[in-house]
Amino acid sequence: MQILTYDKKIIDYPNNLICYSVFLSNLPNHNETIELNNKACTLIILKEIIQFLNKHNDFKNNNVDTDCIIRWNNKFFDLTDDILFQIIEASNFLDINNLFELACNEVANIVKKCNTANNVRKRFNIKDDITPEEKAEIYKFASNL
């Protein structure tokens, strides 16, 4: 199958990996070039997704042990935040559940390591736009739980 990426590049998507994407599996014809209009579905991101799916397909076909898969996943997810979030968006769009869940879990692990809301904001460059009054209301609500 050929895919026209959001950045207007053509990429070959291996037919043996179509089954991992509910979106692609449900297309009526796999012989046409499919245009993806999701901004996260760029050539770079789709190459990452195909690499992930190829490796996991190999793991499945060769009955690789779980520890080896976990080690490989840890290396794979050593990505910039931008790439990680684009993989999350693209895997959600393409409905690749395993990749989506693992990528979201990676973000959750990053958040856990941050320990505080301020550290999370710093890590992900999130502006703190809650007013002091809103913070007081949140603390009051939380203390009543």
N, C-alpha and C positions, 0 to 999 in steps of 0.2 A: 504494500500500500504506500502511496506517496501522499505526503502532507505538505500543504502550503502553510508555513508558519505565519504568525502574526507579523513578523518582520519581513515577510514576503520572500522567504527562502524555501526551497524544496528539500525535503528530507525523506529518505526511505524509512518507513516504519515496518519492521519485520513482521511478516504475516503470523509467525508463531507467537508473537507477543500481543496480538490483537485481543486475545481472550482475557488479558489482564485489565483491559479498559472496557467498562460497561458501555460507555459512549461509543467507542469504535466498534464494539461487537454488535451493537444495535443498528449500525448503518446498513442500508439495503445492498450497497455495492462496494466491495473492497477493491475494485479495479480502477476506480476513478481517483483523481487527486482531490483530497479533502482539504478544504480551507478552514483553518481554525481562527476564529475572530476573538479569541481571548488574549488580552495583552500579556499574560504570563507564558503563553505558548510560543515562545521564541525558539530560534534554532538552538541556542545555547542550553535552554532549559529542556527542550525535547531530547537533546543528546544526553543530558544527565539522566532523564527519565528512562530512555532506552538502555543506557548503561546499567542502571539499577535493575530494570526488568530482565535484561539478558542474564545478569549475574544470578538473580533469584530464580530464573528459569533453570539455569545450570544447577543451582543448589537443589532444586526440586527433582530434576532428572537424575542427579547423582547421589541422592540421599545424604547430603552433607550434614554434619552434626551441627547442632544449635550453637555451640560456642564459636565455631568458625563463622557462621552467619552473623552472629552478634559482633564479632571483631570486624568483619567486613563492613557491616552497617555503620559501626562507629567511625571507621575511616571515611566512608562515603559521606556521612553527614558532617564532616569537618568542612563546612562551607561558610561563606559570608552570610550574614543575616538576609541580605537582599536575595541571594540565590535560594536560600532555604524557604523564604516566604513565597517566592515565585514557584518553587516546586510544590508547595502546599496548594497554591491557587491553581496551578496547571493540573495537578493530580486530582483535585476536587472537580475541576471542569471536565476532565477526561474520565472521571469516576474510576480511578485506580485506588481502590480502598486500602490495600496494604501499604502502599507508598504514602498515601495521605495520612494514615494513622501513625506510621513511624515518624514522619516529618513533624506532625503535631506533637508527638511525644518528645521529640528532640527539643522543640520550643518549650514545652513544659519543663524539661530538665534544665534548660537554660534559666528559666524563671525561678525554679527552685534554688539554683545556685546563687541567684541575686540576693536572696534573703529578705530584702525590704522593698517597699514600693518605690522609694527613691532610687535604689539600685536598678530596679527594673526600668524606670523611666530613663535613667542614664544609659543603660545597656541598649535600649531600643530607641533612644532619642525621642522620647515622648514628653510633650510639654505638660507641665502640671497646671491645669487651668481650673482647678477646684478652688473656689473662694474659701476664706477662713470660716465664713458662716456655714457653708456647705459641709466643710470638714467637721465642724462642731456638731452639726445635725447627724452626720454619719456616726461619729463617736457616741453620741447620745443614743442613737438607735441601737448600735452594737452593744452598748453596755446594758440595754434592756433585754437582750436575748437570753 
